[in-house]
Amino acid sequence: QKEVEQNSGPLSVPEGAIASLNCTYSDRVSQSFFWYRQYSGKSPELIMSIYSNGDKEDGRFTAQLNKASQYVSLLIRDSQPSDSATYLCAVYEGSQGNLIFGKGTKLSVKP
Amino acid sequence: DVKVTQSSRYLVKRTGEKVFLECVQDMDHENMFWYRQDPGLGLRLIYFSYDVKMKEKGDIPEGYSVSREKKERFSLILESASTNQTSMYLCASRTDPYTEAFFGQGTRLTVV
């Protein structure tokens, strides 16, 4: 059973700080990695996708991928109260093409 | 804009009823998915479809079936609803296995 692991949190950071969210995965052949944000009662929305080792930046968000360590992370700079949500890590599972999700990390940004 | 639409936002059904959850996407996507989401358990894959009339079981297919007669529509069927199927159901679609999936707004189903 392929797995995606995240710390459930809650992760609490002050406004303006950097929030660091981590994810590990078990499938060595995974090629595609995604971060979704989910507000309470809403459906997940895509924040970032990353396919190659290294960093990918989009505004205040940076995704980092290390395939050798089977590790993907999301950094949120200058965190805002509106960033308070659950962040889901998703991994394309190579053998069957499933999109497997971690259980999510709940982030709380305090004003 | 990407559009995945689920037929109902909230649904209340009785135990034993046959329940249909509909999902339509307007992006000509090949792949479509049905997940359920429960507190503490995360998103769990029920069924997915790579093409019209093609379906594959996910991690928790028991008690569910699916239908994909047209590319844009993927239906989830609860053959005989039970209280343990009370959950948030999420439909998603994507172009191919390497690209991001887009979600519908979700259907919160309560079985009483």
Interface residues (C-beta under 8 A of the other chain):
Chain A: Q31 S32 F34 K42 S43 P44 E45 L46 S49 Y51 L88 A90 Y92 Q96 G97 N98 L99 I100 F101 G102 K103 G104
Chain B: N31 F33 Y35 G40 L41 G42 L43 L45 F48 Y50 E56 G58 L90 A92 R94 P97 Y98 T99 E100 A101 F102 F103 G104 Q105 G106
